[in-house]
Amino acid sequence: MPDDHVHLNLFTMNAVEHVTVGSWRYPGDQSARYTDREYWTEVARTAERGGFDGVFFADVRGIYDVYGDDRDPAIERAVQTPSNDPAYLVPAMAEATDHLGFAVTKSTSYNHPYQLAREFSTLDHVTDGRVAFNVVTSYLESAAANLGVGDRMDHDERYDRAEEFMDVCYALWEDSWDDDAVVRDRDSGRYSNPEKVRAIDHDGEHFRVPGPHGCEPSPQRTPVVYQAGSSDRGRAFAAKNAEAVFVSQPTPEKVEAYVADLRERAAAHGRDPDELAFFPGIVPIVAPTEALAEAKAESYRDAVDVEGVLTLLSGFVDVDLSELDPDQRIEHIETDAIQGTVNAFAGGESDWTVREMAEFAGLGTTSPVVVGTPEQVADEIEYWYRDVGVDGFNVKEVARPETLTDFVDLVVPELRDRDLLRETYEADTLRGNLFGRDRLSDTHPAKQDG
Ligand SMILES: Cc1cc2nc3c(=O)[nH]c(=O)nc-3n(C[C@H](O)[C@H](O)[C@H](O)COP(=O)(O)O)c2cc1C
């Protein structure tokens, strides 16, 4: 990373509930306003006031129907359903801000790369280069059924498709149109120079895309690539493709090992390993005094909907947790869904019971919950940043928008006093603010292949 400060994303979802199920009923909570554009433009303004790099939108296809083999708990408890498409919020939020970035989650299993490349080029144009693509392969069986593709592909096959999907997108974004292809010459009537616009002629196992790309080059060309895989195959994918990686590991030691592993794998692809940025989640619960912060955490915990949490986790790990004894230890299992969630709670000496996992996961699933004064929360952030070696954090919401407003009003000034957070933005594009350059690094495989 080029600069010495912590990078921040707000980790949210265009839905009632994201990762703290039950919080919508917390007094004063505004989660149910997720359908209201003004809720989101206000979130954007607050995040930009706090120097955040971006708002990161998670998104899923399908419904969490693994728990009890039933979709009703997910519907009743708003477990990531209902939800709306996040991409459509981005233009409104971009209009309300000047520098904030927007990471949009899209699935490589249920989209076509030619279409998706166009959508992201459009978003990159309308945001003046402030968009990121969180690449996911989708883990819910019910998505496959609804999208008419039969059974969900198995875990590694989904990643194989994702690799080819990204190759097509990179070719469209990076190689199809030269920077000087658009000439806009009124006298000759020539808008673009066809000699500088190339077909990509992709003919692969999953996709046939002759090209060329239908969009002219956008400020970043390729949106910033975010990824969160943590299985072996997921790590291989992230090491090759991701610029920013979401870390989902429960202890500092596991985070350190994960970061080292990913950097080593990235170097094996000819990438500069220091160009990868790592973002663990954090669940900050902050108040002016320790006693007030503890009281706030207690009232948040009271609002947690345990059955809803188990509904969410059952979908994450593709195991019906209603069938397990609450005191049963979580054995290591191979799942076709999110292997990383299993790895966070199972294996080695630290196996958790189902009950312990549900209690811990109630506030933000797998991320550390930090309760305290602004100084204490800033201490924790400084520790992870300086000693563990992460580049920033995904700030996970408990109450909305209270988690964000508390963080910006209380923790951000403390981080700025310590020179740990920007006072003003360095660049105009999201990649510029994250990495000090508008376009992909030359060592990224998209550039090497091109
Ligand atoms: C922090 C984090 C956030 C994620 N966000 C999403 C998401 O918004 N949508 C989605 O479909 N998958 C999401 N995932 C799932 C991953 O993209 C990936 O599909 C999953 O982790 C399976 O890969 P793995 O087994 O290598 O971990 C997320 C995973 C993590 C750890």
The ligand as a Gaussian input file, in Angstrom:
#p B3LYP/6-31G(d) Opt

LIG

0 1
 C      -16.312000     -11.449000       4.387000
 C      -17.036000     -12.236000       3.346000
 C      -18.034000     -11.619000       2.587000
 C      -18.727000     -12.313000       1.615000
 N      -19.699000     -11.689000       0.919000
 C      -20.432000     -12.412000       0.032000
 C      -21.520000     -11.845000      -0.659000
 O      -21.850000     -10.692000      -0.476000
 N      -22.214000     -12.620000      -1.506000
 C      -21.903000     -13.933000      -1.757000
 O      -22.568000     -14.577000      -2.568000
 N      -20.841000     -14.483000      -1.144000
 C      -20.139000     -13.769000      -0.244000
 N      -19.103000     -14.369000       0.411000
 C      -18.736000     -15.731000       0.019000
 C      -17.462000     -15.741000      -0.786000
 O      -17.493000     -14.861000      -1.863000
 C      -17.154000     -17.123000      -1.341000
 O      -18.095000     -17.505000      -2.307000
 C      -17.212000     -18.096000      -0.289000
 O      -16.364000     -17.642000       0.744000
 C      -16.832000     -19.490000      -0.791000
 O      -15.508000     -19.535000      -1.025000
 P      -14.539000     -20.204000       0.018000
 O      -15.096000     -21.538000       0.276000
 O      -13.238000     -20.173000      -0.723000
 O      -14.514000     -19.348000       1.222000
 C      -18.412000     -13.678000       1.389000
 C      -17.427000     -14.315000       2.154000
 C      -16.743000     -13.622000       3.126000
 C      -15.718000     -14.366000       3.921000

